[in-house]
Amino acid sequence: MPDTVAVLTMSRGHHDYLLAQVDGLSVGTTPPAVHVVISMGDRDLTRGRLPLGTDRWQTVVKPVQTDRRALPYAAARNLAAELAVDAGADVLVFLHSSVIPGPRTLERYARAVAERDTSGIPDGPVVWCSPVLRLPPVANPAVGYPLQKLDELSRRAPGAPRLAPGEIRVEERSHLFSPGSFAMSADDYAEVGGFCADYAGPGLETADFARVLDRAGGSLAWVGGAEAYRQPTEPLTPEEEARYARRHAATWRERWDEEPDHPWLTRLVAEGIIQRDGSGRIPDPPRR
C-alpha cells in the first residue's frame, strides 16, 4: 500500500475538536505521513499554540486568506492538498475538523486507492468516502471520548450505507457528496482541479465539486470499514444559511448558467429560510 498518506483538515476555533482528531490518528492502524492543518483566521492555531505535533508524523500548519463573512472551506482544501503533495503525499484524506478517524479509516482509504484497478471502479478520478457517524456530546471534556468505544457511542445518519469491511460500492447520486470524510489520490485531485474557491462558507461547493467530478468521468465510491466519527457542532443560524445560500446560488449560476437544485436548498425553501421567485430563481445576495 502507499505509505505517503496525508490527513488534511481546516479549522477555526473549537481546538478540542482538532486535538481529538489528533488523538484518533495516534491510535489508528495506519498513521499519516503528514497532517496538514489549515488555519482559517485562527490566531492561536496559526501561531503554533496548540499541541498538535508528534514525532510519529509531520505536522504542517498554514493560514489561508480569510475574511469575516464566511470561512473559505474550498480554498482551504485546495491549499491543504497543495501542501500535502509538496510534502510527498500521494493519498489525500480530507477530514472535517470535528471528525475523529476510526481505527482503520486511513488504512481502508489507502488500500482502496492502492487496489483501485481491481475494485471494479470505472476509469476516471475517484472520490472515496466513508459514513460519518454522529457522536453525542462528550461526557467529560477534560478526559475526551473513549477512542476504543466510538462505534458504541455513535449513531448512523439515516440512509448511510452499511458495508462490510473492505467492500466498495459506487454511489450513483454523486451530487449528495459530503466532505466530512473522503479521500483521493493526489493525481485524481489534480485531474479534477480541486474545489472552486469562488465559494466561501459551507454549501454548494461540494455539489459543484461533484459536478466537476462527473464531467471528468469520475466516480464516488463508499469504502467499507473506513467509518469516521463526528463530534457535535453548533448548527448554522437561519440567517447564516440564507446568506450562504444566496451567495452560493449566484456563484452556481455564474459557473453553470443554470439555477441550482440541491436538497440543502429544497430544505431551506421548505423551512421558509429562503424563497424562490416565480421563475424558480433564488434572489441574488444584497449588494454591499
Order of alpha helices (4+ residues) and beta strands (2+ residues): beta-alpha-beta-alpha-beta-alpha-beta-beta-alpha-beta-beta-alpha-beta-beta-alpha-alpha-beta-beta-alpha-alpha
